[in-house]
Amino acid sequence: MRGALRRDELLRATLAVVERAGVAGVSHRAVAAEAGVSVASTTYHFASLDDLLIAALTGAAEDLTAELHERVTELGARPADELARLVEHLLVYRRGRTLAAYELYLLAARRPELREAAGAWLQPLTEIARTFTTNRQKASLLVAALDGLLLQSLVRARPFAQGDVAALLVYLR
């Protein structure tokens, strides 16, 4: 039990380091300092940085899944509005965590060992997409479009507009 708590603490610390300094800032020493533990504790729970990054990405996907499942229950008469609020929440109130998760997610393009964990990141978004359409291809396109909206808004290449989500859903129906 204590080991699981320490492991969770180290994963939260890893995400905090990624939020602040990016993936390049992650080291056993940086994570240990963030968590307020010894470096030996980080290497005991995560022998390599890849192990740590995979666990952090998997943990971020699990956190996102839990939050999305909680919010999906709120999808009522106006699901497009609720989805737009969810995207806005990820961009405003959880911006740092969303940015950290996407940075880890994109790292999978260079590190094959992260690809399975990256797939777990797509799962909750795909589940939400399937509440809007039963067509698998359209659900996949919705996830890709939401990923694009989130990424473009995170890098501030385009401002997020709630109306974009409604227009996207109309287009994909």
C-alpha positions in Angstrom: 0.0 0.0 0.0 2.7 2.4 1.0 4.7 1.6 -2.2 1.6 2.3 -4.4 1.2 5.7 -2.6 4.8 6.6 -3.2 4.6 5.5 -6.8 1.5 7.8 -7.3 3.3 10.6 -5.6 6.3 10.1 -8.0 3.9 10.1 -11.0 2.3 13.3 -9.9 5.8 14.8 -9.5 6.7 13.7 -12.9 3.7 15.4 -14.5 4.5 18.6 -12.5 8.1 18.5 -13.9 6.7 18.0 -17.4 4.3 20.9 -16.9 7.1 23.2 -15.8 10.1 22.1 -17.8 8.8 19.7 -20.5 9.9 16.1 -21.0 13.5 17.2 -21.4 13.4 18.4 -17.8 12.5 14.9 -16.5 15.3 13.1 -14.6 15.2 10.9 -11.6 16.8 13.8 -9.7 14.2 16.4 -10.8 11.3 14.1 -10.0 12.8 13.2 -6.6 13.2 17.0 -5.8 9.7 17.7 -6.9 8.3 14.9 -4.7 10.6 15.7 -1.8 12.1 12.2 -1.7 15.5 10.6 -2.4 16.7 9.8 -5.8 17.0 6.2 -4.6 13.2 6.2 -4.1 12.6 7.1 -7.7 15.0 4.6 -9.1 13.5 1.9 -6.8 10.1 2.4 -8.3 11.2 3.3 -11.8 14.4 1.8 -12.9 14.7 3.8 -16.1 13.4 7.2 -17.3 11.4 5.3 -20.0 9.6 3.4 -17.2 8.8 6.6 -15.5 7.6 8.3 -18.6 5.4 5.4 -19.6 3.8 5.3 -16.2 3.3 9.0 -16.2 1.6 8.9 -19.6 -0.5 5.9 -18.6 -1.4 7.7 -15.3 -2.4 10.9 -17.2 -4.6 8.8 -19.5 -6.3 7.2 -16.5 -6.8 10.6 -14.9 -8.3 11.9 -18.1 -10.5 8.8 -18.4 -11.9 9.3 -14.9 -12.6 13.0 -15.4 -14.2 12.4 -18.8 -16.4 9.6 -17.4 -17.5 11.9 -14.6 -18.4 14.6 -17.1 -20.0 12.3 -19.7 -22.8 11.7 -17.1 -23.5 15.4 -17.4 -24.1 15.2 -21.2 -27.8 16.0 -21.2 -30.1 17.8 -23.6 -27.2 19.8 -25.0 -24.2 17.4 -25.4 -22.4 19.7 -27.8 -22.4 22.4 -25.1 -21.1 20.0 -22.5 -18.4 18.7 -24.8 -17.3 22.3 -25.5 -17.2 23.1 -21.8 -15.1 19.9 -21.3 -12.6 21.0 -24.0 -12.5 24.5 -22.4 -11.9 23.0 -19.0 -8.9 21.0 -20.4 -7.6 24.2 -21.9 -8.2 26.7 -19.1 -8.4 24.9 -15.7 -6.2 22.0 -16.5 -4.0 23.6 -19.1 -0.7 22.7 -17.6 -1.7 19.1 -17.0 -3.2 18.8 -20.5 0.0 20.3 -22.0 2.1 17.8 -20.0 -0.1 14.9 -21.1 0.1 16.0 -24.8 3.9 16.4 -24.6 4.2 12.8 -23.3 1.6 11.6 -25.9 3.7 13.2 -28.7 6.9 11.6 -27.4 5.4 8.3 -28.5 6.2 9.4 -32.1 9.9 9.0 -31.3 9.7 6.3 -28.6 7.9 3.1 -29.6 7.8 1.9 -26.0 5.3 4.8 -25.3 2.9 3.9 -28.1 0.7 1.6 -26.1 0.3 4.2 -23.4 -0.4 6.8 -26.1 -3.2 4.6 -27.3 -4.7 4.6 -23.8 -4.8 8.4 -24.1 -7.1 8.1 -27.1 -9.5 5.7 -25.5 -11.5 8.1 -23.3 -11.8 10.6 -26.1 -13.1 7.8 -28.4 -15.6 6.7 -25.8 -17.0 10.3 -25.7 -17.0 10.5 -29.5 -19.1 7.4 -29.7 -21.8 9.1 -27.6 -22.3 11.5 -30.6 -22.2 9.0 -33.5 -22.4 5.2 -33.9 -20.3 5.5 -37.0 -16.8 4.3 -36.1 -15.1 6.3 -38.8 -16.9 9.5 -37.8 -16.0 8.9 -34.1 -12.3 8.5 -35.1 -12.5 11.7 -37.1 -14.1 13.5 -34.1 -11.3 12.4 -31.8 -8.7 13.6 -34.4 -10.5 16.9 -34.7 -10.7 17.3 -30.9 -7.0 16.5 -30.7 -6.3 19.1 -33.3 -8.4 21.7 -31.5 -6.7 21.0 -28.2 -3.2 21.1 -29.7 -3.8 24.3 -31.6 -5.3 25.9 -28.6 -2.5 24.8 -26.3 0.2 26.3 -28.5 -2.1 29.3 -29.0 -2.0 28.9 -32.8 -5.7 29.5 -32.7 -8.1 30.6 -29.9 -10.6 28.1 -28.7 -14.2 28.9 -29.5 -17.0 26.8 -28.0 -18.9 27.1 -31.3 -16.2 25.1 -33.1 -17.3 22.0 -31.2 -20.9 22.4 -32.2 -20.0 23.0 -35.8 -17.7 19.9 -35.7 -20.5 17.7 -34.4 -23.0 19.0 -37.0 -20.4 18.2 -39.7 -19.8 14.7 -38.5 -23.4 13.7 -38.0 
